[in-house]
Amino acid sequence: MLANAPTLCIIATRVAASDLSRETVAAAPHISSRTLQRRLEEEGTSFQQLRDDTRRELAKQYLRESGSSSLTRVAALLGFEDQSSLSRACKRWFGESSGQYRARFFLADERRVVRRLAAGELMAGES
């Protein structure tokens, strides 16, 4: 985990930046792009894989939040050019589009609230 933890933090904070690249990430801890690449290779990963993993984990978080941003905004937060690019990535990651993924979690939340209301755990208007 020599390179992964700091690199993941840098990628996560800059994921929406248009200039996110191995070079810009390597510059933050003042190492060369080649040194970063070599360290990641030693750990069996790559910059592209870390960027993809970071985007996937952030997408899970953003898409599961109730009352969260629009899909267009989520795409921008993750550094995708448009909503369709986000949707294609979600199909690769989760086997369903970003809209389908989000809808599945909103439906689960609604069912949970209904069950709690039926069990008397909640009063109407609470969640």
Backbone as CSV, one residue per row, in Angstrom:
resi,resn,N_x,N_y,N_z,CA_x,CA_y,CA_z,C_x,C_y,C_z
1,MET,0.811,-1.208,0.000,0.000,0.000,0.000,0.846,1.261,0.000
2,LEU,2.088,1.144,-0.369,2.984,2.287,-0.365,2.421,3.453,-1.163
3,ALA,2.023,3.217,-2.385,1.563,4.303,-3.247,0.052,4.471,-3.242
4,ASN,-0.677,3.403,-2.986,-2.125,3.459,-3.167,-2.841,4.473,-2.304
5,ALA,-2.630,4.484,-0.992,-3.409,5.359,-0.104,-3.242,6.834,-0.454
6,PRO,-2.028,7.355,-0.518,-1.898,8.775,-0.872,-2.394,9.072,-2.282
7,THR,-2.142,8.162,-3.191,-2.575,8.367,-4.570,-4.086,8.381,-4.661
8,LEU,-4.749,7.463,-3.947,-6.214,7.450,-3.935,-6.780,8.747,-3.383
9,CYS,-6.157,9.279,-2.338,-6.627,10.554,-1.765,-6.502,11.681,-2.773
10,ILE,-5.387,11.724,-3.470,-5.179,12.772,-4.477,-6.189,12.623,-5.607
11,ILE,-6.379,11.397,-6.075,-7.339,11.159,-7.157,-8.743,11.555,-6.703
12,ALA,-9.129,11.161,-5.498,-10.476,11.462,-5.003,-10.727,12.959,-4.914
13,THR,-9.722,13.726,-4.503,-9.930,15.169,-4.382,-9.895,15.875,-5.731
14,ARG,-9.313,15.233,-6.731,-9.188,15.873,-8.048,-9.944,15.155,-9.155
15,VAL,-10.803,14.211,-8.791,-11.447,13.363,-9.801,-12.243,14.173,-10.823
16,ALA,-12.802,15.288,-10.439,-13.598,16.083,-11.370,-12.744,17.017,-12.232
17,ALA,-11.471,17.131,-11.918,-10.606,18.047,-12.656,-10.381,17.561,-14.087
18,SER,-10.404,18.491,-14.999,-10.216,18.127,-16.406,-8.782,17.680,-16.685
19,ASP,-7.844,18.059,-15.817,-6.446,17.697,-16.051,-5.985,16.526,-15.187
20,LEU,-6.917,15.696,-14.708,-6.531,14.550,-13.894,-5.737,13.562,-14.750
21,SER,-4.498,13.417,-14.416,-3.622,12.507,-15.155,-2.571,11.962,-14.197
22,ARG,-1.856,10.961,-14.646,-0.784,10.409,-13.819,0.232,11.495,-13.485
23,GLU,0.488,12.375,-14.437,1.470,13.437,-14.229,1.033,14.419,-13.146
24,THR,-0.243,14.841,-13.186,-0.710,15.811,-12.187,-0.805,15.174,-10.796
25,VAL,-1.154,13.905,-10.735,-1.218,13.217,-9.444,0.188,13.013,-8.889
26,ALA,1.134,12.666,-9.733,2.514,12.461,-9.286,3.137,13.760,-8.790
27,ALA,2.728,14.875,-9.355,3.304,16.167,-8.963,2.952,16.548,-7.527
28,ALA,1.798,16.111,-7.042,1.364,16.483,-5.689,2.339,16.005,-4.616
29,PRO,2.765,14.721,-4.617,3.751,14.306,-3.613,5.193,14.533,-4.088
30,HIS,5.355,15.293,-5.171,6.664,15.664,-5.712,7.488,14.449,-6.140
31,ILE,6.838,13.561,-6.889,7.560,12.452,-7.498,7.307,12.507,-8.998
32,SER,8.133,11.818,-9.722,7.948,11.827,-11.172,6.804,10.890,-11.554
33,SER,6.275,11.143,-12.710,5.206,10.306,-13.246,5.687,8.860,-13.380
34,ARG,6.917,8.690,-13.817,7.475,7.348,-13.999,7.640,6.633,-12.650
35,THR,8.048,7.373,-11.603,8.183,6.769,-10.274,6.827,6.308,-9.763
36,LEU,5.808,7.137,-9.952,4.459,6.747,-9.542,4.028,5.495,-10.302
37,GLN,4.246,5.483,-11.599,3.878,4.327,-12.413,4.601,3.070,-11.921
38,ARG,5.881,3.194,-11.644,6.668,2.046,-11.183,6.148,1.540,-9.826
39,ARG,5.849,2.448,-8.903,5.342,2.042,-7.590,3.985,1.348,-7.706
40,LEU,3.141,1.884,-8.561,1.828,1.256,-8.755,1.973,-0.124,-9.392
41,GLU,2.872,-0.246,-10.353,3.116,-1.547,-10.991,3.623,-2.561,-9.967
42,GLU,4.483,-2.109,-9.038,4.989,-2.993,-7.988,3.844,-3.520,-7.122
43,GLU,2.791,-2.729,-6.993,1.631,-3.118,-6.202,0.559,-3.814,-7.041
44,GLY,0.861,-4.020,-8.308,-0.062,-4.744,-9.182,-1.241,-3.931,-9.648
45,THR,-1.079,-2.631,-9.742,-2.179,-1.781,-10.201,-1.640,-0.714,-11.144
46,SER,-2.510,0.171,-11.565,-2.116,1.254,-12.468,-2.907,2.509,-12.110
47,PHE,-2.460,3.616,-12.644,-3.168,4.867,-12.413,-4.595,4.764,-12.932
48,GLN,-4.767,4.200,-14.118,-6.095,4.073,-14.710,-7.013,3.238,-13.821
49,GLN,-6.472,2.153,-13.250,-7.276,1.294,-12.386,-7.667,2.034,-11.103
50,LEU,-6.741,2.767,-10.516,-7.060,3.526,-9.300,-8.090,4.607,-9.585
51,ARG,-7.953,5.277,-10.732,-8.928,6.306,-11.093,-10.307,5.678,-11.272
52,ASP,-10.370,4.548,-11.947,-11.640,3.860,-12.164,-12.238,3.385,-10.841
53,ASP,-11.411,2.804,-9.978,-11.888,2.343,-8.663,-12.420,3.505,-7.833
54,THR,-11.709,4.629,-7.875,-12.129,5.810,-7.113,-13.458,6.330,-7.639
55,ARG,-13.575,6.425,-8.938,-14.838,6.868,-9.531,-15.985,5.934,-9.160
56,ARG,-15.737,4.623,-9.193,-16.780,3.642,-8.856,-17.246,3.823,-7.410
57,GLU,-16.314,3.948,-6.492,-16.682,4.091,-5.083,-17.413,5.408,-4.824
58,LEU,-16.957,6.478,-5.457,-17.655,7.761,-5.306,-19.034,7.710,-5.955
59,ALA,-19.141,7.026,-7.091,-20.444,6.884,-7.752,-21.421,6.163,-6.838
60,LYS,-20.981,5.096,-6.186,-21.845,4.389,-5.227,-22.375,5.363,-4.182
61,GLN,-21.470,6.147,-3.632,-21.848,7.100,-2.582,-22.826,8.149,-3.106
62,TYR,-22.488,8.783,-4.215,-23.329,9.859,-4.752,-24.699,9.351,-5.190
63,LEU,-24.735,8.188,-5.817,-25.998,7.680,-6.352,-26.909,7.111,-5.266
64,ARG,-26.348,6.733,-4.132,-27.159,6.177,-3.046,-27.708,7.240,-2.102
65,GLU,-27.175,8.445,-2.163,-27.625,9.505,-1.264,-29.017,9.967,-1.664
66,SER,-29.925,9.954,-0.702,-31.272,10.460,-1.007,-31.181,11.975,-1.129
67,GLY,-31.928,12.506,-2.058,-31.907,13.950,-2.292,-30.599,14.431,-2.883
68,SER,-29.865,13.516,-3.483,-28.563,13.891,-4.028,-28.707,14.629,-5.348
69,SER,-27.596,14.947,-5.897,-27.518,15.725,-7.121,-28.116,14.990,-8.320
70,SER,-28.386,15.751,-9.356,-28.872,15.164,-10.600,-27.787,14.263,-11.187
71,LEU,-28.171,13.403,-12.085,-27.200,12.514,-12.726,-26.173,13.313,-13.524
72,THR,-26.587,14.421,-14.087,-25.647,15.281,-14.813,-24.598,15.832,-13.855
73,ARG,-25.034,16.241,-12.674,-24.115,16.771,-11.658,-23.190,15.659,-11.149
74,VAL,-23.717,14.474,-10.915,-22.891,13.349,-10.470,-21.824,13.055,-11.522
75,ALA,-22.216,13.060,-12.787,-21.249,12.820,-13.872,-20.129,13.856,-13.811
76,ALA,-20.479,15.112,-13.607,-19.472,16.172,-13.528,-18.582,15.987,-12.301
77,LEU,-19.166,15.637,-11.169,-18.386,15.418,-9.942,-17.368,14.297,-10.101
78,LEU,-17.692,13.338,-10.955,-16.802,12.197,-11.170,-15.856,12.398,-12.342
79,GLY,-15.944,13.541,-12.994,-15.026,13.837,-14.087,-15.414,13.256,-15.425
80,PHE,-16.685,12.874,-15.578,-17.153,12.381,-16.876,-17.610,13.562,-17.715
81,GLU,-17.496,13.422,-19.019,-17.882,14.504,-19.917,-19.378,14.750,-19.916
82,ASP,-20.156,13.677,-19.740,-21.610,13.824,-19.772,-22.270,12.661,-19.041
83,GLN,-23.576,12.756,-18.932,-24.348,11.752,-18.210,-24.278,10.378,-18.889
84,SER,-24.212,10.346,-20.202,-24.164,9.053,-20.890,-22.852,8.324,-20.604
85,SER,-21.763,9.065,-20.418,-20.490,8.426,-20.051,-20.593,7.806,-18.662
86,LEU,-21.251,8.509,-17.739,-21.496,7.963,-16.402,-22.346,6.702,-16.496
87,SER,-23.388,6.749,-17.297,-24.282,5.606,-17.439,-23.536,4.388,-17.975
88,ARG,-22.677,4.579,-18.972,-21.888,3.462,-19.521,-20.941,2.895,-18.465
89,ALA,-20.323,3.776,-17.679,-19.422,3.308,-16.620,-20.200,2.513,-15.571
90,CYS,-21.390,2.975,-15.208,-22.215,2.259,-14.230,-22.627,0.898,-14.757
91,LYS,-22.907,0.812,-16.033,-23.251,-0.497,-16.612,-22.068,-1.444,-16.495
92,ARG,-20.867,-0.931,-16.683,-19.663,-1.753,-16.550,-19.434,-2.146,-15.086
93,TRP,-19.616,-1.197,-14.163,-19.351,-1.445,-12.740,-20.438,-2.272,-12.062
94,PHE,-21.696,-1.893,-12.311,-22.812,-2.431,-11.530,-23.781,-3.284,-12.347
95,GLY,-23.584,-3.326,-13.658,-24.478,-4.103,-14.500,-25.788,-3.409,-14.816
96,GLU,-25.882,-2.121,-14.500,-27.087,-1.341,-14.787,-26.707,0.130,-14.934
97,SER,-27.565,0.895,-15.581,-27.277,2.306,-15.806,-27.298,3.076,-14.487
98,SER,-26.786,4.285,-14.521,-26.768,5.119,-13.317,-28.182,5.382,-12.806
99,GLY,-29.118,5.602,-13.705,-30.507,5.832,-13.297,-31.128,4.603,-12.665
100,GLN,-30.860,3.433,-13.226,-31.378,2.180,-12.663,-30.761,1.905,-11.296
101,TYR,-29.468,2.140,-11.166,-28.772,1.921,-9.893,-29.372,2.819,-8.812
102,ARG,-29.533,4.100,-9.139,-30.102,5.050,-8.178,-31.531,4.659,-7.812
103,ALA,-32.335,4.305,-8.793,-33.738,3.954,-8.543,-33.845,2.749,-7.620
104,ARG,-32.959,1.792,-7.789,-32.984,0.597,-6.937,-32.791,0.971,-5.467
105,PHE,-31.913,1.909,-5.173,-31.669,2.296,-3.785,-32.773,3.186,-3.240
106,PHE,-33.359,4.031,-4.083,-34.485,4.842,-3.612,-35.682,3.962,-3.306
107,LEU,-35.925,2.949,-4.126,-37.023,2.021,-3.885,-36.792,1.258,-2.577
108,ALA,-35.552,0.832,-2.346,-35.234,0.120,-1.101,-35.459,1.028,0.101
109,ASP,-35.093,2.303,-0.009,-35.317,3.252,1.088,-36.807,3.429,1.364
110,GLU,-37.591,3.551,0.293,-39.047,3.701,0.467,-39.646,2.482,1.150
111,ARG,-39.223,1.301,0.750,-39.734,0.074,1.366,-39.362,0.013,2.848
112,ARG,-38.154,0.422,3.175,-37.700,0.420,4.563,-38.558,1.351,5.415
113,VAL,-38.871,2.534,4.887,-39.704,3.492,5.611,-41.114,2.932,5.801
114,VAL,-41.672,2.323,4.762,-43.016,1.742,4.864,-43.034,0.648,5.927
115,ARG,-42.018,-0.213,5.938,-41.952,-1.277,6.958,-41.878,-0.687,8.365
116,ARG,-41.087,0.360,8.520,-40.952,0.974,9.848,-42.250,1.652,10.276
117,LEU,-42.948,2.270,9.328,-44.251,2.867,9.647,-45.238,1.788,10.065
118,ALA,-45.251,0.691,9.318,-46.182,-0.407,9.614,-45.878,-1.029,10.968
119,ALA,-44.632,-1.049,11.349,-44.235,-1.644,12.629,-44.400,-0.657,13.784
120,GLY,-44.791,0.570,13.476,-44.972,1.569,14.520,-43.678,2.199,14.999
121,GLU,-42.604,1.987,14.269,-41.318,2.559,14.652,-41.206,4.028,14.275
122,LEU,-41.995,4.459,13.317,-41.962,5.839,12.854,-43.354,6.444,12.899
123,MET,-43.386,7.735,13.059,-44.624,8.488,12.924,-44.637,9.032,11.492
124,ALA,-45.803,9.230,10.922,-45.889,9.803,9.572,-45.129,11.115,9.546
125,GLY,-44.345,11.331,8.520,-43.549,12.552,8.384,-42.106,12.366,8.807
126,GLU,-41.795,11.306,9.550,-40.422,11.007,9.941,-39.822,10.052,8.906
127,SER,-38.523,9.975,8.913,-37.857,8.954,8.096,-36.567,8.688,8.726
